[in-house]
Amino acid sequence: MANKPLQFVLVERKMNFGANAGKIVQVAKPTGRHRVSFRSFCERVAKSTTFNRQEVEAVLNYATEIARDIVANGDIVEFGDLGTLNPSFKSKVVPKGETFNVQKHIEKPVVRLSPSKKYFTLTDVTYEQTTAKPKKGTKPSVPKPNEDEDPVVGI
């Protein structure tokens, strides 16, 4: 499957900090994205294997369930090319001398994904500037691409 360009629009923003504080700047914002459902993803994986969609779905769901159980016990799971799954939580600050109450001062335990930089860094992508789709009841405020520039730029 050939990659298509990553689409973006230019939006104007007023900077609140840094060297451009108070100035209006242009920022590229990704657009034209679509969500691939889990079932559709499993169908695509199944096409290149001897498994059907339901089997792929079951294995992926089971793997994530087992990994979650392992992390809930305080262990770290190396989750293949995606990265590492670690246990994490928020802890409130308690002054020295006060009693630390686990039930009161530790909250929101979560599974945290430490993504693999190699896997999550996109390479060999191109870009294509598009015009923003106007929101209902508003006028588009995105400048049009310069006609003298090539709208597709590769890395």
C-alpha positions as CSV (number, residue, x, y, z in Angstrom):
1,M,0.0,0.0,0.0
2,A,1.5,3.3,-1.1
3,N,1.6,6.1,1.4
4,K,-0.4,9.2,0.6
5,P,0.8,12.7,1.7
6,L,-0.1,13.9,5.2
7,Q,-2.5,16.7,4.7
8,F,-2.3,19.9,6.7
9,V,-3.8,23.4,6.8
10,L,-2.1,26.6,8.0
11,V,-3.8,28.3,10.9
12,E,-3.0,31.7,12.5
13,R,-2.3,31.9,16.2
14,K,-1.2,34.6,18.6
15,M,1.8,33.5,20.6
16,N,1.7,34.0,24.3
17,F,5.3,33.1,25.2
18,G,8.8,32.7,23.7
19,A,10.5,34.8,21.1
20,N,7.3,35.4,19.2
21,A,5.2,36.4,22.2
22,G,2.4,38.8,21.1
23,K,2.9,38.1,17.4
24,I,0.5,36.4,15.0
25,V,2.2,33.3,13.6
26,Q,1.3,30.5,11.1
27,V,1.2,26.9,12.3
28,A,0.7,23.8,10.3
29,K,-2.2,21.6,11.7
30,P,-2.9,18.0,10.5
31,T,-6.2,17.5,8.7
32,G,-8.0,15.0,6.5
33,R,-7.6,12.2,9.1
34,H,-9.9,9.3,9.3
35,R,-10.3,6.8,12.2
36,V,-9.8,3.1,11.4
37,S,-12.1,1.0,13.6
38,F,-10.6,-1.9,15.6
39,R,-12.6,-4.4,13.5
40,S,-11.4,-2.9,10.3
41,F,-7.8,-3.0,11.6
42,C,-8.2,-6.6,12.5
43,E,-9.6,-7.4,9.0
44,R,-6.5,-5.8,7.4
45,V,-4.2,-7.8,9.7
46,A,-6.1,-11.0,8.9
47,K,-5.7,-10.5,5.1
48,S,-2.0,-11.3,5.3
49,T,-2.3,-14.2,7.7
50,T,-4.1,-17.5,8.0
51,F,-6.3,-16.1,10.7
52,N,-9.7,-14.5,10.3
53,R,-10.7,-11.2,11.7
54,Q,-12.3,-12.6,14.8
55,E,-9.2,-14.6,15.7
56,V,-6.9,-11.6,15.2
57,E,-9.3,-9.5,17.3
58,A,-9.4,-12.1,20.0
59,V,-5.6,-12.5,20.2
60,L,-5.0,-8.7,20.3
61,N,-7.7,-8.2,23.0
62,Y,-6.3,-11.1,25.0
63,A,-2.8,-9.8,24.8
64,T,-3.8,-6.3,26.0
65,E,-5.8,-7.9,28.8
66,I,-2.9,-10.0,30.0
67,A,-0.5,-7.1,29.7
68,R,-2.9,-4.9,31.8
69,D,-3.1,-7.6,34.5
70,I,0.8,-7.8,34.6
71,V,1.1,-4.1,34.9
72,A,-1.6,-3.9,37.6
73,N,0.7,-6.1,39.7
74,G,3.5,-3.5,39.4
75,D,5.5,-5.1,36.6
76,I,6.7,-3.6,33.3
77,V,5.7,-5.3,30.0
78,E,7.8,-4.9,26.9
79,F,5.0,-4.7,24.3
80,G,6.9,-5.4,21.1
81,D,7.6,-2.7,18.6
82,L,5.0,-0.4,20.3
83,G,7.2,0.2,23.4
84,T,6.9,-0.5,27.1
85,L,3.8,-0.6,29.4
86,N,4.5,0.7,32.9
87,P,2.4,1.2,36.0
88,S,1.9,4.8,37.0
89,F,-0.3,7.0,39.3
90,K,-0.6,10.5,40.7
91,S,0.6,11.3,44.2
92,K,-0.5,14.3,46.2
93,V,2.2,16.2,48.1
94,V,2.2,15.6,51.8
95,P,4.3,17.8,54.1
96,K,7.1,16.1,56.1
97,G,5.8,15.0,59.5
98,E,2.2,14.4,58.3
99,T,1.0,10.8,57.9
100,F,0.9,9.6,54.3
101,N,-2.5,7.9,53.6
102,V,-2.4,5.7,50.6
103,Q,-6.1,5.8,50.1
104,K,-6.2,9.6,50.2
105,H,-2.9,10.7,48.6
106,I,-2.4,8.2,45.7
107,E,-5.0,8.5,42.9
108,K,-5.6,7.6,39.3
109,P,-3.5,4.4,38.7
110,V,-3.0,3.9,35.0
111,V,-1.1,1.9,32.4
112,R,1.4,4.2,30.8
113,L,2.8,3.4,27.3
114,S,6.4,4.5,26.9
115,P,6.4,4.5,23.1
116,S,9.3,3.2,21.1
117,K,10.9,6.2,19.3
118,K,11.9,4.0,16.4
119,Y,8.3,2.7,15.8
120,F,6.5,6.1,16.4
121,T,8.8,8.2,14.3
122,L,7.3,8.4,10.8
123,T,9.9,8.3,8.0
124,D,9.4,8.6,4.2
125,V,6.3,10.8,4.5
126,T,5.3,13.7,2.3
127,Y,3.1,16.6,3.0
128,E,0.3,18.2,1.1
129,Q,-1.3,21.6,2.0
130,T,-5.1,21.7,1.7
131,T,-7.7,24.3,2.5
132,A,-9.6,24.1,5.7
133,K,-13.1,23.0,5.6
134,P,-15.3,25.9,6.9
135,K,-17.1,25.3,10.2
136,K,-20.8,25.7,10.1
137,G,-21.7,29.4,10.3
138,T,-18.1,30.7,10.1
139,K,-15.9,32.1,7.3
140,P,-12.6,30.2,6.6
141,S,-9.7,32.2,8.0
142,V,-7.0,30.0,6.6
143,P,-4.7,31.7,4.0
144,K,-4.5,30.0,0.6
145,P,-1.2,28.3,-0.3
146,N,1.2,30.4,-2.3
147,E,0.7,29.6,-5.9
148,D,4.4,29.9,-6.7
149,E,5.4,27.2,-4.2
150,D,5.1,23.5,-4.6
151,P,2.3,22.2,-2.2
152,V,3.9,18.8,-1.8
153,V,7.1,18.7,0.2
154,G,9.0,15.5,1.1
155,I,11.3,14.8,4.1
